[in-house]
């Protein structure tokens, strides 16, 4: 079915209209503080199936359930560890997803066939209002075609989802720019499955034992079940061939000069990274927060500019920079040049 996709504002009337679509089993583009999501009733098998169809998403890639209050957890998860409650108190509402045992009411299509489910409470006022007006928790992966860069503006969603869904709520540019941090729990420990704006250093204020899953920095076997979205398959990728170049600014410039083609574009921290070399480039910024905010828009712009090859400076692999690196290596298909 093809839709005349409507672009809605964040007025109460528009939120009400979007909520009615949710109640009738449809999918709506929803802004969050991380990236835009494709939202549908998390309890409705058929509605969730429409998310997978709109995205072209593999069925074993689990979705994250979004809530507006802790009272909703009872119908989503069967158990809430004390450490999870401590994390919720510290970081919700905000960009943190927790993997917990699934309640029987959550269908397996939502959890990607797993007995666990990811849950988070977004801080974006439009997302919270939509959840409240819909009266149900919302399953919502990123609102892009599967494998392409995640959307951080309503225009990005419209570019990917026009005619695939009935409506998109325009909540402005996303603040974080990368998806939420996803964590799982051990006995008295936390494991980061996908890094984001909530960093390991921040989680250490709640729990002294925080480890980073090997799948954050390394390729995961596509036949292996994973509890978090974004851990397997090629993700976040433009049509251009992305190559990460790890080294100093001088080493990066030397590499670019010796591998330059007519269709090369560079993702750099600032203008000095290219010296006097005059080639197409996009600035990501120096801090992890700036790079996270700008990354997905930059990858989309690379295609608009007709780039065939993108050389990206390697971000720091600490703090929010770890989230940027995690997204970049998947966009690059794990092609990293270490200088």
N, C-alpha and C positions, 0 to 999 in steps of 0.2 A: 504493500500500500504506500503510495506517495502522498506526502503531506504538503500543504502550503505552510511552511514553518513560520510561525509568528514570533517576532522579537518583542518581548515584554519588558516593561520597566519594573522597578522594585516597589511600586505603589501597592497599598493594601488590596486594591481591586485586581491588580495583575497577579499578586500572590494567590489571591482567592481563585482566580481563573486557572492558574497553574495547579493548585491543589485539587480542583475539580477534575482536571485531566488525570492526575495521579489516582484519584478515587475511582476513576473509570478505567483503570488499568493501562494508562498510557505512560510514556517516558517524557521527561522534561529536562532540558538543559538548565543546570543549577550552578550559580556561583558559589565558591567557597573561598576561604582565605588561602588555600593552597593552589588548586587549579579548578577549572570548571568540571562538574560531574554530570553524568547522565542518570537522573534519579527516577526510581520507580518503587512501588510498594514492595518492601523486602520480603513480605509474607506471600506474595502473589506469584506463583510459578510462571504464569503466562506473561505477566508484566515484566518479570525479570528476563524471560526469554527474549523479549523485545529489545532489551539492552544489548544482549549478546548479538542479536541480528543486526541492530543499527551499527554497532562497532565492528562487526566481523571478528568477534573475540573468541579465542579457544574456550571451550566449555570447562576445561579444568583450571582456568585462571580465576581464582576466587574474587568475589566482590567484597567491598567494605560497606557495612551497615552504618548509617548516620542517624544519630539520635539528637534530641533537643533537651533531654533531661535524664538524670540517673534512674528515674522511676521506670523508664522504658527498658532497662537492661533485663528485667525479670523475664520478659517474653523472648529475649534474644539469646541469652546465655544461660547455661544450667549451673554455673558455678562462678563465683567472683572471689578470687584470692585477695587476701588483705593487701598484698603488694600492688595489686591492680587498683584497689581503692585508693591507695596512697598516690599512685601515678595519676589517677583521675583528679584527685584533690589538687595535685601540683600543676597539672598541665591541661585540664579540660576547663572550659571549652578551648580547643586549640588543635594544632596539627599533629596529634598523636593517636595512632591506631593500636589497639590492644587485641591480640589473638587469645580467645577464650573458648572453653568448651561450648558447643552449639546447643541451644534449646531445641527440642523436637519440633517446635512451631516454625523454625527457620528452615525452608526447603533446601535440599542439597544443591539445587541449581544456583542458589545464592552463595553457598559456601564452597562452590567448586568441587562438590562431591566429598568434602572433608567433614569430620566430626567437630571441627573448630570453626569459628567465625571471627572476622575482624570487625571491631566496633570503634567508632570515634564520635566525638561531639564537636562539630564545626563551630567556629566563632563568627563566621560571616552572618550578619543579621538577616539577610534574605534567605540563606539556607535554613537558619533556625526557624524563621517564620513559616517557610514552606513545610518543614517537618511538622510543626505545630498545627498548621491549618489542614494538612493532609490527614493528621490523626494516626499516622503509622510511621515506623522507622523506614528510612529510605536507603535502598541499595543504590550505590552510586560510584561506579568507576569513572575515570577521566573521560571527558566528552569528546574524544577524538576517534578517528578510525584506528583500529588496532594496529599498533606498531609505529604510528606516526607521532610527532611531537605532541605532548599534552597541550591543551588550550588554556591560555591565561587571560583571554578576553572573549567577550561574546562573539566578536567577529571571527575568531578562530573556530568557535563552535559552529557558527553558521556556515563557514567554509567547508567543514567536514560533514555536518549533519543536516544541511538544508534538504528538505523533502524526505528525510529519514525519521524525523520526530515532529510532533505538532507545535512545540514551543520552546523558546530559550529565554530565560530571564537574564537581562543585562544588569549585572551587579558591578560593572566597572572592571578595572584591571586587578588581577589577583595579587595580594600582598606578598605571599611567600614565593610563588612561582614554581615550586616543586611539590610533589605529593607528600602526604604525611609520613612521618616516621612510623614504622611498623615494628612492634616488639612482641615477643613471646616470653613466657615466664617459666623458670625452673623452680626448684624448691624455695630458694631464697636468692634468686638471680634473675637477671633480665638478659635476653638475647635480642640484638637489633637485626631484624630481617631486611629492612629497607631504611636507609638513613633519610633524614629530612631536617626540618628546622629545629626540632627537638633533638639535641645532640647527645652523644654519649656523656659528655661533660655535664650536661644538665641532668641526665638520668642518674648520674652518680650522686647527686644531692638527695636522691630518694633511696637508692640501693647501692651498696659498696661493690657489688659484683655485676658488672655490665660488660658483656662480651659482644663482639661483632661477628655475625654469621659469615662463614666463608663465601656464601653466595653474594655477599655485598660487593666484593672485589673480584670475584672469579666467575667464570661461566658455569651455569648449572645445566646438568643433563636434562633435556626437555622431556625425558620419560619419567623423571623423578617428581612425585607430588611435592608441591610447595605450599606453605600456609599463607604466604603473602603475595599479592599481585606485584608485578614488576621484577620478579626474581628469575624468570626464564623467558624464553623467546626473545627475539630482537625487539627492542622498544625504543620509543622516542626518536625515531630516525627520520631524517629528511630523505628526499630522493638522492641527494648528493652523497658521495662517498666521504665519510668522516674519518679522519685520522688524528689521534691525540699525539701531540709532540711534548714529551716530558724533558725538561731541562731549563737552563737559564734563558733569559731574554736573548742573549747573544747567540746561544746555541739554537734557539728557535728560529731566529732570523737567518742564520747560516743554513739551516735545514730548508726553510722556505725558498731561499734564493736558489738552492741547488735542486729543487723539486718543483719549481713553478711551471704551471701551464696557463693557457689563456683563460681557463675556466676555474681558476683557483680563487677561493675566498678564505680569509683567516678570521678566527674568533680569538680576540686578544684582550688583554687586561686594560691597556691604554695605548695611545698612539706611538709611544716610544718603542713598543715591542717590534715595530716594523722599520725603525730607523728612517732612512730616506727612501725606502721602497714604497712605490705608489701602486698599490693593488687594492681590490675591493676587500673591505674588512668590516667587522662589527665589534663594537666594544662591549665586553661583559662586565667590566669593573674589577676592582682589586679584592674586595672583601667577598667572603663566601655568600653573605646575604645578598649583595649586589649581583653576583654571578647567578645565584639561584633564581632571583627575580627576573633576570634577563634571558636565561638560557633557552627556554623553549621558544620564545618569540624570535630569538636569533636563529635557531635552527629552521623555523618556518620561513624567515626572511631569506635565508640562504637559497631556498628553492625559488622564491620570488625573484631573486637576483640572477637566477640561471646558473648558479655554481654547480660544477660537476664534482669538484673536490674541495673539502673543507679541512684546513689544518687548524686544530684547536690547541691553544696553550693549555697545558695540564694544570688544573687547580690544585691547591693544597688538599691533602687527603685527611684533614682534621676538621673538627667543627662542622659547620654547614658545608664547607668545601668537600667533605666526604660525600654528601648528597649530590653535589654537582658532578663529582667524578663518577659516582655510581650511575648517574643518568647518561653521562657522556660516553662511558665505555660501552654501554648498551646501544647507544645511538651509533657508535663506531663499530659495532660488532666485535668488540674487544681488540681492535687494531690500535696498539700503542707503540710509538717509537720512543725508546728510552735512550737519551743522549748523555 
